[in-house]
């Protein structure tokens, strides 16, 4: 039996519901054992009196005994801090920021001339030198001789050795406000999230997104959704950030990350939601098929997911019916964590869906769980209008002005009074006056219990 993991990890005693990933094949030696293959994801059902064995179940629901030394707990993938990363700023702004011009003072920014690459700006002899950091096939280099997996590694290397630069990197100029984070690919491997390409079969294209195409796929005899990154050089970090957020989330109303395929093309593999997104679902079926019971179920499912995100201080920032997916059991799940981020924070520019975004977020980049609640109010309006586009008669450019002057959309036909009341409270211009998702969930659960 492999013993290289051993006792240290089991001192924490895995609890019921813990996900583990197999490091080895296990054929089982008795009928009570649960056979599995390397890479299989299992869920702990309960501990046993013997700390070396757990009762577990596989993805098909079959239960049996699992040897603890054959598996490891899946770990969350966290962003690595990058206080010296200033995002998309021009060369002149970088030079203006780098004062006083002490040798080795530096920052890193996105390259303006070479999208997808970065620039290292560093002070030396009262000047600022700029070095292009080339991003190619998931690695970074300045001299095309030494390659790094990420910017953190690159900075660490040049802090220890100038290695061809004008000077060693001595002091980082931290970005004011938000500091950015980066994802290390090896953290997905260490955390047990990597899927082998040979185990994944892509069947058909089912959608196109900003970062990549989405396919219906097959993984270990179950249908999955496979989001495939289009432009490897430009968007890999954003793509992996979405995956890193998803490693920390487990809720029945959130789309679950199954794993990540690394290599020349990065793929995010998630559970498959057979009935597509909520907007298409509403529009294609309409009032003749969708009952009040379905509407309150979808509203409650979505709110339950958002209450969970609120409890973890995670801001979604792109909540809309198009980002709610429906499975074969008619359960609604929140998806698309491409813009999600922890804590109240602001963001560098970016394109935001104006009709769904709270005024304070559009004007001041002030995103919070309360701005998510504003978006949830818009989502409820979509749900009860059977997928209509919000603010149907107002030009996009005029929406914010009308809202700030007090305009609010009317209740959709047939919308329950309690639901419209919740929408109006979600659209309070003062974020503090909006309900929390916890409060809204209580109301919806009460309404759900009386809806037939």
C-alpha positions as CSV (number, residue, x, y, z in Angstrom):
1,X,0.0,0.0,0.0
2,X,1.4,3.5,-0.8
3,X,2.5,5.2,2.3
4,X,3.9,8.5,1.1
5,X,0.9,10.7,2.0
6,X,0.3,9.1,5.3
7,X,-0.7,10.2,8.8
8,X,-0.2,14.0,8.8
9,X,-3.1,14.6,6.4
10,X,-5.5,12.3,8.4
11,X,-5.0,14.2,11.6
12,X,-7.5,16.6,10.3
13,X,-10.0,13.7,9.9
14,X,-12.0,14.2,6.8
15,X,-15.6,14.9,7.5
16,X,-18.8,13.8,5.6
17,X,-19.0,15.5,2.2
18,X,-15.2,16.1,1.8
19,X,-14.1,15.6,-1.8
20,X,-10.9,13.5,-2.3
21,X,-9.0,12.6,-5.4
22,X,-7.4,9.2,-6.1
23,X,-3.6,9.2,-6.4
24,X,-3.4,5.5,-7.3
25,X,-5.6,2.7,-8.8
26,X,-7.4,0.6,-6.1
27,X,-9.0,-2.7,-7.2
28,X,-10.3,-3.6,-3.8
29,X,-9.7,-6.9,-1.9
30,X,-13.2,-7.5,-0.5
31,X,-16.8,-6.9,-1.6
32,X,-17.1,-4.0,0.9
33,X,-14.3,-2.1,-0.9
34,X,-15.0,0.7,-3.5
35,X,-12.7,0.2,-6.5
36,X,-11.4,3.4,-8.2
37,X,-8.8,4.6,-10.7
38,X,-6.2,7.3,-10.4
39,X,-7.8,10.7,-10.9
40,X,-11.3,9.6,-9.8
41,X,-13.0,12.0,-7.5
42,X,-14.7,10.4,-4.4
43,X,-16.9,11.9,-1.7
44,X,-16.4,10.9,1.9
45,X,-19.7,9.5,3.3
46,X,-18.4,8.9,6.9
47,X,-15.2,8.1,8.8
48,X,-14.7,4.7,10.4
49,X,-13.1,3.6,13.6
50,X,-9.9,2.8,11.7
51,X,-8.3,6.1,10.7
52,X,-6.8,4.4,7.6
53,X,-10.2,3.7,6.1
54,X,-13.2,5.8,5.1
55,X,-16.6,5.0,3.7
56,X,-16.9,6.9,0.4
57,X,-18.9,7.0,-2.8
58,X,-18.0,7.5,-6.4
59,X,-19.5,9.9,-9.0
60,X,-22.1,7.2,-9.9
61,X,-23.3,7.0,-6.3
62,X,-21.8,3.6,-5.5
63,X,-20.5,3.4,-1.9
64,X,-17.7,1.3,-0.3
65,X,-14.5,1.4,1.8
66,X,-11.7,3.7,0.7
67,X,-8.1,3.4,1.9
68,X,-7.0,6.8,3.1
69,X,-3.4,6.5,1.9
70,X,-4.6,6.1,-1.7
71,X,-6.4,9.5,-1.9
72,X,-5.8,13.1,-1.0
73,X,-8.2,15.8,-0.1
74,X,-8.9,18.3,-2.9
75,X,-7.4,21.7,-1.9
76,X,-8.7,25.1,-2.8
77,X,-6.5,27.0,-5.3
78,X,-5.8,30.5,-4.0
79,X,-4.6,33.6,-5.9
80,X,-1.0,34.6,-5.2
81,X,-0.6,38.3,-4.2
82,X,0.9,40.6,-6.8
83,X,1.1,44.0,-5.1
84,X,3.6,45.3,-7.7
85,X,1.2,44.6,-10.6
86,X,-0.5,47.8,-11.8
87,X,-2.7,46.4,-14.6
88,X,-3.3,48.3,-17.8
89,X,-1.4,51.6,-17.5
90,X,0.6,53.5,-20.1
91,X,4.4,53.9,-20.2
92,X,4.2,57.5,-19.2
93,X,2.0,56.8,-16.2
94,X,4.4,54.1,-15.0
95,X,7.3,56.6,-15.2
96,X,5.3,59.2,-13.3
97,X,4.5,56.7,-10.6
98,X,8.1,55.5,-10.1
99,X,9.3,58.2,-7.8
100,X,11.8,58.7,-6.2
101,X,14.0,57.1,-8.9
102,X,15.9,54.9,-6.5
103,X,17.8,52.0,-8.2
104,X,15.7,48.8,-8.2
105,X,12.3,50.4,-7.6
106,X,9.9,48.5,-10.0
107,X,6.4,47.7,-11.1
108,X,4.9,45.4,-13.7
109,X,2.1,46.4,-16.0
110,X,0.1,45.0,-19.0
111,X,1.9,45.7,-22.3
112,X,0.0,48.4,-24.3
113,X,1.8,47.6,-27.6
114,X,1.8,43.8,-27.3
115,X,-1.6,42.7,-25.9
116,X,-1.2,39.6,-23.8
117,X,2.4,40.4,-22.8
118,X,3.6,42.4,-19.8
119,X,6.2,45.1,-19.2
120,X,8.6,45.4,-16.3
121,X,9.4,49.0,-15.5
122,X,12.4,49.5,-13.2
123,X,14.5,52.5,-12.0
124,X,18.2,52.6,-12.6
125,X,20.5,55.7,-12.5
126,X,17.6,58.1,-12.3
127,X,15.9,56.6,-15.5
128,X,13.2,54.1,-16.0
129,X,14.0,51.1,-18.1
130,X,11.2,49.0,-19.7
131,X,11.5,45.3,-20.4
132,X,9.0,43.4,-22.4
133,X,7.8,40.2,-20.7
134,X,6.8,37.8,-23.5
135,X,3.9,35.4,-22.6
136,X,4.1,32.2,-24.7
137,X,2.6,28.8,-24.2
138,X,1.7,29.4,-20.5
139,X,5.3,30.7,-19.7
140,X,6.9,34.0,-19.4
141,X,10.4,35.3,-20.4
142,X,12.3,38.5,-20.8
143,X,15.4,37.1,-22.6
144,X,13.9,34.0,-24.3
145,X,16.5,32.0,-22.3
146,X,15.0,31.7,-18.8
147,X,11.3,30.9,-18.6
148,X,8.9,31.2,-15.7
149,X,5.4,29.8,-14.9
150,X,4.1,33.1,-13.7
151,X,5.0,36.7,-12.8
152,X,5.6,35.8,-9.1
153,X,8.4,33.4,-10.2
154,X,9.9,36.0,-12.6
155,X,9.9,38.7,-9.9
156,X,11.5,36.4,-7.3
157,X,14.3,35.4,-9.8
158,X,15.2,39.0,-10.6
159,X,15.1,40.0,-7.0
160,X,17.9,37.5,-6.4
161,X,19.9,38.1,-9.5
162,X,19.9,40.9,-12.1
163,X,20.7,38.2,-14.7
164,X,21.0,40.7,-17.7
165,X,18.7,43.4,-16.4
166,X,20.2,46.9,-15.5
167,X,19.7,46.1,-11.8
168,X,18.3,43.6,-9.4
169,X,14.6,44.2,-8.4
170,X,15.0,45.8,-5.0
171,X,11.7,47.4,-4.0
172,X,8.2,46.9,-5.4
173,X,6.0,50.0,-5.9
174,X,2.7,48.7,-4.6
175,X,-0.5,49.5,-6.5
176,X,-2.9,51.7,-4.5
177,X,-6.3,50.2,-3.7
178,X,-6.8,46.7,-5.0
179,X,-3.8,44.5,-5.5
180,X,-4.1,41.9,-8.2
181,X,-3.7,38.1,-7.8
182,X,-2.2,35.5,-10.1
183,X,-2.8,31.8,-10.3
184,X,0.0,29.2,-10.3
185,X,-0.8,26.3,-12.6
186,X,1.0,23.8,-10.3
187,X,-1.5,24.6,-7.5
188,X,-4.2,22.9,-9.6
189,X,-2.0,19.8,-9.8
190,X,-1.2,19.9,-6.1
191,X,-4.8,20.5,-5.2
192,X,-6.0,17.4,-7.2
193,X,-7.9,19.3,-9.9
194,X,-6.1,18.3,-13.0
195,X,-7.9,16.1,-15.6
196,X,-6.0,14.2,-18.3
197,X,-7.0,15.2,-21.8
198,X,-7.2,11.5,-22.9
199,X,-10.0,10.9,-20.3
200,X,-12.1,13.7,-21.8
201,X,-14.2,13.4,-25.0
202,X,-15.7,16.5,-26.6
203,X,-19.0,15.8,-28.3
204,X,-20.6,19.0,-29.7
205,X,-20.3,22.8,-29.5
206,X,-23.1,24.2,-27.3
207,X,-22.1,27.8,-26.8
208,X,-19.6,30.6,-27.4
209,X,-18.3,32.9,-24.7
210,X,-15.9,35.9,-24.4
211,X,-13.0,33.7,-23.5
212,X,-13.8,30.5,-25.3
213,X,-16.2,28.0,-26.7
214,X,-18.2,25.6,-24.6
215,X,-18.7,22.0,-25.6
216,X,-20.8,19.1,-24.3
217,X,-18.4,16.4,-23.3
218,X,-18.0,13.0,-21.7
219,X,-15.8,12.4,-18.7
220,X,-15.8,9.0,-16.8
221,X,-19.2,8.1,-18.3
222,X,-20.9,11.3,-17.3
223,X,-21.9,14.3,-19.4
224,X,-19.9,17.5,-18.6
225,X,-19.5,21.0,-20.0
226,X,-16.1,21.9,-21.3
227,X,-15.1,25.5,-21.6
228,X,-12.1,25.8,-23.9
229,X,-9.9,28.8,-23.9
230,X,-9.6,30.5,-27.3
231,X,-6.7,32.8,-27.0
232,X,-4.1,31.1,-24.8
233,X,-1.7,34.0,-24.6
234,X,-4.1,36.7,-23.7
235,X,-6.7,35.2,-21.4
236,X,-5.0,32.3,-19.6
237,X,-4.7,34.0,-16.2
238,X,-8.4,35.3,-16.3
239,X,-9.5,31.8,-17.2
240,X,-7.5,30.2,-14.4
241,X,-8.8,32.8,-11.9
242,X,-12.3,31.7,-12.7
243,X,-11.3,28.1,-12.1
244,X,-9.5,29.1,-8.8
245,X,-12.7,30.8,-7.5
246,X,-14.7,27.6,-8.3
247,X,-12.3,25.4,-6.4
248,X,-13.5,27.0,-3.2
249,X,-17.2,26.7,-3.8
250,X,-19.6,23.8,-3.0
251,X,-23.3,24.4,-3.1
252,X,-26.2,22.6,-4.7
253,X,-27.2,25.8,-6.6
254,X,-23.7,26.6,-7.9
255,X,-22.3,25.0,-11.1
256,X,-19.6,22.6,-9.8
257,X,-16.1,22.6,-11.2
258,X,-15.0,19.0,-11.9
259,X,-11.5,19.8,-13.0
260,X,-9.0,21.6,-15.3
261,X,-7.2,20.2,-18.3
262,X,-3.8,21.9,-18.7
263,X,-1.5,22.0,-21.8
264,X,-1.5,23.9,-25.0
265,X,-5.3,24.5,-24.6
266,X,-6.7,25.1,-21.1
267,X,-10.1,23.6,-20.5
268,X,-12.5,24.1,-17.5
269,X,-14.6,21.0,-17.0
270,X,-17.9,21.6,-15.1
271,X,-21.1,19.7,-14.5
272,X,-23.4,19.6,-17.5
273,X,-26.7,21.6,-17.3
274,X,-28.9,20.0,-19.9
275,X,-31.6,22.6,-20.3
276,X,-29.3,25.6,-21.0
277,X,-29.5,29.1,-19.6
278,X,-32.5,30.6,-17.9
279,X,-33.1,33.3,-20.6
280,X,-33.4,30.7,-23.4
281,X,-35.4,28.4,-21.1
282,X,-38.0,31.2,-20.4
283,X,-38.2,32.4,-24.0
284,X,-38.5,29.0,-25.6
285,X,-41.2,27.7,-23.2
286,X,-43.1,30.8,-22.2
287,X,-46.3,31.1,-20.1
288,X,-48.0,28.0,-21.5
289,X,-45.3,25.7,-20.0
290,X,-43.7,27.6,-17.1
291,X,-45.9,27.7,-14.0
292,X,-45.7,30.0,-11.0
293,X,-44.2,27.1,-9.1
294,X,-41.3,26.9,-11.6
295,X,-40.7,30.6,-11.3
296,X,-40.5,30.7,-7.5
297,X,-38.3,27.6,-7.6
298,X,-35.8,29.3,-9.9
299,X,-35.9,32.5,-7.9
300,X,-35.3,30.6,-4.6
301,X,-32.5,28.4,-6.1
302,X,-30.7,31.4,-7.4
303,X,-31.1,33.3,-4.1
304,X,-29.8,30.3,-2.1
305,X,-26.6,30.3,-4.2
306,X,-26.2,34.0,-3.8
307,X,-26.8,33.8,0.0
308,X,-23.9,31.2,0.1
309,X,-21.6,33.5,-1.9
310,X,-22.6,36.4,0.4
311,X,-21.7,34.3,3.4
312,X,-18.2,33.7,1.9
313,X,-17.9,37.5,1.0
314,X,-17.7,36.6,-2.7
315,X,-19.1,39.2,-5.1
316,X,-20.3,37.7,-8.4
317,X,-20.6,41.0,-10.4
318,X,-22.3,39.5,-13.4
319,X,-25.6,38.1,-12.1
320,X,-28.2,37.8,-14.8
321,X,-30.6,35.2,-16.2
322,X,-28.1,34.3,-18.9
323,X,-25.7,33.2,-16.2
324,X,-28.2,30.9,-14.5
325,X,-28.2,27.3,-15.9
326,X,-31.0,24.7,-15.6
327,X,-30.4,21.0,-15.3
328,X,-32.6,18.0,-16.2
329,X,-34.2,18.1,-12.8
330,X,-35.2,21.7,-13.3
331,X,-32.7,22.9,-10.6
332,X,-31.3,26.4,-11.3
333,X,-27.6,27.0,-10.6
334,X,-25.5,30.1,-10.8
335,X,-22.6,29.9,-13.2
336,X,-19.9,32.1,-14.8
337,X,-17.5,33.2,-12.2
338,X,-15.2,35.0,-14.7
339,X,-15.7,38.4,-13.0
340,X,-16.2,37.1,-9.4
341,X,-13.9,38.4,-6.6
342,X,-13.7,38.3,-2.8
343,X,-14.7,41.2,-0.7
344,X,-16.0,44.7,-1.4
345,X,-13.7,46.0,-4.0
346,X,-13.4,48.1,-7.2
347,X,-12.1,47.0,-10.5
348,X,-10.0,48.4,-13.3
349,X,-12.5,49.5,-16.0
350,X,-13.8,46.5,-17.8
351,X,-17.1,46.0,-19.7
352,X,-20.1,45.6,-17.5
353,X,-23.7,44.9,-18.5
354,X,-25.2,48.3,-17.8
355,X,-28.8,47.2,-17.5
356,X,-27.9,44.7,-14.8
357,X,-25.3,46.7,-12.9
358,X,-26.0,48.8,-9.8
359,X,-25.5,52.6,-10.2
360,X,-22.7,52.8,-7.6
361,X,-20.9,50.0,-9.4
362,X,-21.1,51.6,-12.8
363,X,-20.1,55.1,-11.5
364,X,-17.6,54.3,-8.8
365,X,-16.6,50.7,-9.6
366,X,-18.0,49.9,-6.1
367,X,-19.0,46.2,-6.3
368,X,-20.4,44.4,-3.2
369,X,-23.0,41.8,-2.3
370,X,-25.4,44.7,-2.3
371,X,-24.6,45.5,-5.9
372,X,-25.2,41.8,-6.6
373,X,-28.7,42.3,-4.9
374,X,-29.5,45.1,-7.4
375,X,-28.6,42.6,-10.2
376,X,-30.8,40.0,-8.6
377,X,-33.7,42.4,-8.7
378,X,-33.2,42.7,-12.5
379,X,-32.9,38.9,-12.8
380,X,-36.3,38.5,-11.0
381,X,-37.8,40.9,-13.5
382,X,-36.4,38.8,-16.3
383,X,-37.8,35.7,-14.7
384,X,-41.3,37.0,-14.3
385,X,-41.4,38.7,-17.8
386,X,-40.4,35.3,-19.4
387,X,-37.0,36.5,-20.6
388,X,-37.7,40.0,-21.9
389,X,-34.7,42.4,-22.1
390,X,-34.8,44.8,-19.1
391,X,-35.8,48.5,-19.6
392,X,-37.5,47.5,-22.9
393,X,-38.3,51.1,-24.1
394,X,-35.3,53.0,-22.8
395,X,-32.1,53.4,-24.9
396,X,-29.1,51.9,-23.2
397,X,-27.3,55.2,-22.9
398,X,-30.2,56.7,-21.0
399,X,-30.8,53.8,-18.5
400,X,-28.6,55.1,-15.7
401,X,-30.0,58.7,-15.9
402,X,-33.6,57.4,-15.7
403,X,-32.8,55.1,-12.8
404,X,-31.0,57.9,-10.8
405,X,-34.1,60.2,-11.4
406,X,-36.2,57.5,-9.7
407,X,-37.6,55.5,-12.7
408,X,-38.2,51.8,-11.9
409,X,-39.6,49.1,-14.2
410,X,-43.2,48.2,-13.7
411,X,-44.2,44.7,-12.4
412,X,-44.4,42.1,-15.2
413,X,-47.8,40.8,-15.9
414,X,-48.9,38.2,-13.4
415,X,-45.9,38.9,-11.1
416,X,-46.8,38.3,-7.4
417,X,-46.9,41.4,-5.2
418,X,-44.3,40.1,-2.8
419,X,-41.8,39.5,-5.7
420,X,-42.3,43.0,-7.1
421,X,-41.8,44.4,-3.6
422,X,-38.5,42.5,-3.4
423,X,-37.4,43.9,-6.8
424,X,-38.1,47.5,-5.7
425,X,-36.2,47.1,-2.4
426,X,-33.3,45.5,-4.4
427,X,-33.3,48.7,-6.6
428,X,-32.9,51.2,-3.7
429,X,-30.3,53.8,-4.7
430,X,-28.8,53.4,-1.2
431,X,-27.0,50.0,-1.1
432,X,-27.4,49.8,2.7
433,X,-31.2,49.9,2.3
434,X,-31.3,46.9,0.0
435,X,-32.1,43.5,1.6
436,X,-29.3,40.9,2.1
437,X,-29.6,37.6,0.2
438,X,-30.2,35.9,3.6
439,X,-33.3,38.1,4.2
440,X,-34.5,37.7,0.6
441,X,-34.1,33.9,0.8
442,X,-36.3,33.7,3.9
443,X,-39.1,35.7,2.1
444,X,-38.8,33.5,-1.0
445,X,-38.9,30.2,1.0
446,X,-42.1,31.4,2.7
447,X,-43.6,32.3,-0.6
448,X,-42.5,29.0,-2.1
449,X,-44.2,27.0,0.6
450,X,-47.6,28.6,-0.4
451,X,-47.2,28.6,-4.2
452,X,-48.9,25.8,-6.1
